């Protein structure tokens, strides 16, 4: 759901949120895949949260590692449907 939702609003150019703006900007500058960049951003955010005293559960790790590929897949699906 997150991947498709991100794909829909990014393809529609409705204005990315902070993480998605960072993700798309880094992708354009570096040429790395959306999946890799979004995954790296989420792992960094989880790591900072943990260093600040937060807890990390299985769901947190699953989301952090899975959202990058989900957004990349969502973008592909929405591009195919919209063209």
PLY file of the C-alpha trace (Angstrom):
ply
format ascii 1.0
element vertex 83
property float x
property float y
property float z
element edge 82
property int vertex1
property int vertex2
end_header
0.00 0.00 0.00
2.81 2.42 0.84
4.56 1.64 -2.43
1.46 2.16 -4.56
0.49 5.30 -2.67
3.95 6.76 -3.11
3.93 5.80 -6.78
0.58 7.49 -7.35
1.43 10.83 -5.80
5.01 10.94 -7.11
3.94 10.18 -10.68
1.13 12.76 -10.39
3.75 15.32 -9.29
1.72 16.36 -6.24
4.86 17.33 -4.36
6.99 14.83 -2.45
7.16 14.78 1.33
10.49 15.20 3.12
11.72 11.61 2.78
10.43 11.24 -0.76
11.94 14.57 -1.76
15.29 13.47 -0.37
14.87 10.10 -2.11
14.09 11.56 -5.54
16.80 14.23 -5.23
19.47 11.70 -4.29
18.34 9.37 -7.07
18.72 12.14 -9.65
22.13 13.21 -8.31
23.65 9.75 -7.81
21.85 7.55 -10.35
21.34 4.84 -7.73
18.03 3.00 -7.67
15.03 4.33 -5.78
14.89 1.05 -3.83
18.47 1.39 -2.61
18.22 5.06 -1.71
14.87 4.78 0.10
16.10 1.70 1.96
19.25 3.55 3.04
17.21 6.54 4.24
14.91 4.32 6.29
17.79 2.34 7.82
19.47 5.63 8.74
16.27 6.91 10.37
15.80 3.67 12.33
19.44 3.79 13.44
19.15 7.37 14.67
15.94 6.51 16.50
17.67 3.58 18.19
20.66 5.73 19.15
18.24 8.20 20.72
16.83 5.43 22.90
13.97 4.07 20.82
13.17 0.40 20.45
13.40 -1.58 17.23
11.01 -4.42 16.64
10.50 -6.85 13.80
7.89 -4.62 12.17
10.21 -1.64 12.23
12.98 -3.61 10.54
10.58 -5.15 8.02
9.27 -1.72 7.07
12.72 -0.11 6.89
14.07 -2.84 4.62
10.92 -3.33 2.57
9.69 0.17 1.83
12.44 0.94 -0.72
11.61 -1.97 -3.02
7.88 -1.34 -2.44
8.14 2.29 -3.58
10.24 1.29 -6.60
7.65 -1.34 -7.56
4.82 1.12 -6.96
6.44 3.62 -9.30
6.83 0.98 -12.01
3.21 -0.17 -11.70
1.77 3.36 -11.73
3.94 4.37 -14.71
2.69 1.36 -16.70
-0.95 2.01 -15.80
-0.77 5.74 -16.51
0.93 5.52 -19.90
0 1
1 2
2 3
3 4
4 5
5 6
6 7
7 8
8 9
9 10
10 11
11 12
12 13
13 14
14 15
15 16
16 17
17 18
18 19
19 20
20 21
21 22
22 23
23 24
24 25
25 26
26 27
27 28
28 29
29 30
30 31
31 32
32 33
33 34
34 35
35 36
36 37
37 38
38 39
39 40
40 41
41 42
42 43
43 44
44 45
45 46
46 47
47 48
48 49
49 50
50 51
51 52
52 53
53 54
54 55
55 56
56 57
57 58
58 59
59 60
60 61
61 62
62 63
63 64
64 65
65 66
66 67
67 68
68 69
69 70
70 71
71 72
72 73
73 74
74 75
75 76
76 77
77 78
78 79
79 80
80 81
81 82
